[in-house]
Amino acid sequence: MTRSNKVFRKYLKRFFFSGLIIIFVFCVGATLFIQFYPFGKSPLLSKMNYPLKTTIKSGKPGDPINVLILGSKQTITRYFKEAGWEIPDPITDRTSVKIALDSLGNLPYPKAPVSNLYLYHRKQDLAFEKPTNSVRNRGHIRLWKTHTTINDEEVWLGSATYDHGIELSKRSHLPTHHILPSVDDEREKVVRDLKPFMKSALVVSFDQPNLFGFNGGGDWYYTDGNIAVLSVSPLNKDNISNHSMSLTLKQKVIQFLFPILNAL
């Protein structure tokens, strides 16, 4: 090997390792920026002081709140049904046995029960699921009435996640699902399904992004911290949306990081 080739290989190695270091530093910096920079809430939601996460029965944090719907119980129920969502069966001995057997057989159960999560010290007031051809996998959302109004419409907070896989809970010994980490995808699915029925459909800043969230069942999730706001009546976007350079930069960083997390 000639001296010029040795010099070339030496500089090539330096360039390669320098590139790895730059990428590593960028990823660490981007992660710290996402986790800790104070992006702020939507102007309207910042005044309402709504909870950011559900809890399990013991009080430990559950899944994040990522949907807000303005409308009556009857209207919301009708729209979800028209969009192809089902109302889950109640949790009973019979339905618990059925979901366990259907899971073993990898069979559909379109109205399979959903476990209880809590907000305002009570379990969900409404729940809907988007079934698949297997009880192991489904989209679902839990909703709680907040007893507040915006533009004279009732406010409901929701937590939408996608169930993927099922096992017996170590606490209750009942069948329980695991959620997919990319919880924002299920939020977007709710928006797509309900948007044809709504006068307004926005996604706005609500909480800090979280790349290392864990729910009460120990499932890892990540989220951009935004919330979907769906309303049966028109909303003034300027009162809800929060436009800033930091939020725009956050979205750009998330567009870079989330495909990497999806591949894990």
Secondary structure, 3 states (H helix, E strand, C coil): CCHHHHHHHHHHHHHHHHHHHHHHHHHHHHHHHHHHCCCCCCHHHHHHCCCCEEECCCCCEEEECCEEEECCHHHHHHHHHHCCCECCCCCCHHHHHHHHHHHHCCCCCCCCCCCCCEECCEECCEEEEEECCCCCEEEEEEEEEEEEEECCEEEEEEEEEEEEEEEECCCCCCEEEEECCEHHHHHHHHHHHHHHHCCEEEEEECCCCEEEEECCCCCEEEECCEEEEEECCCCCHHHHCCCCHHHHHHHHHHHHHHHHHHCC
